[in-house]
């Protein structure tokens, strides 16, 4: 679905209960909030970074869109995640990593340049163009319509709006329950 189609579907769902001042910009903001929320819950967007390590350097920055690291490898070997208190600072071939403030800290500290790959779940970019398609998978696009409709009904605050919000929240698209 495109953003324009999602906005149209939201307007069709909320009908007469929606406030007249419900703009495309407000619905777009809700759609973007919804896709970030669903990406966090469903862990449905995967990405990776590849970088070369530097001898004597243990810290490597992660992108700002990282929700959760799924796997890290050094020279093709899987690293295990350890708590900050468990990492060690001697030098050698890294066997573990620690996550700290959007940084991967290798342990032990690399002694040579090798490939570090970090596979992670990412947060989607905002969409703004009417022809743009959300980054989350197509099976979640209807969930964006429901998310924005719920926000519209919450904004109305009437008894009918609250009842409709409760009904929509009862149908979980992400978990299938």
Rosetta blueprint (number, residue, H / E / L):
1 X L
2 X E
3 X H
4 X H
5 X H
6 X H
7 X H
8 X H
9 X H
10 X H
11 X H
12 X H
13 X H
14 X H
15 X H
16 X H
17 X H
18 X L
19 X L
20 X L
21 X L
22 X L
23 X L
24 X H
25 X H
26 X H
27 X H
28 X H
29 X H
30 X H
31 X H
32 X H
33 X H
34 X H
35 X H
36 X H
37 X H
38 X H
39 X H
40 X H
41 X H
42 X H
43 X L
44 X L
45 X L
46 X E
47 X E
48 X E
49 X E
50 X E
51 X E
52 X E
53 X L
54 X L
55 X L
56 X L
57 X L
58 X L
59 X E
60 X E
61 X E
62 X L
63 X L
64 X L
65 X L
66 X E
67 X E
68 X E
69 X E
70 X E
71 X E
72 X E
73 X E
74 X E
75 X L
76 X L
77 X E
78 X E
79 X L
80 X E
81 X E
82 X L
83 X L
84 X H
85 X H
86 X H
87 X L
88 X L
89 X L
90 X L
91 X E
92 X L
93 X L
94 X L
95 X L
96 X E
97 X E
98 X E
99 X E
100 X L
101 X L
102 X L
103 X E
104 X E
105 X E
106 X E
107 X E
108 X L
109 X E
110 X L
111 X L
112 X L
113 X L
114 X L
115 X E
116 X E
117 X E
118 X E
119 X E
120 X E
121 X E
122 X E
123 X L
124 X L
125 X L
126 X L
127 X L
128 X L
129 X L
130 X L
131 X L
132 X L
133 X E
134 X L
135 X L
136 X L
137 X L
138 X H
139 X H
140 X H
141 X H
142 X H
143 X H
144 X H
145 X H
146 X H
147 X H
148 X H
149 X H
150 X H
151 X H
152 X H
153 X H
154 X H
155 X H
156 X H
157 X L
158 X L
159 X H
160 X H
161 X H
162 X H
163 X H
164 X H
165 X H
166 X H
167 X H
168 X H
169 X H
170 X L
171 X L
172 X L
173 X L
174 X L
175 X L
176 X L
177 X L
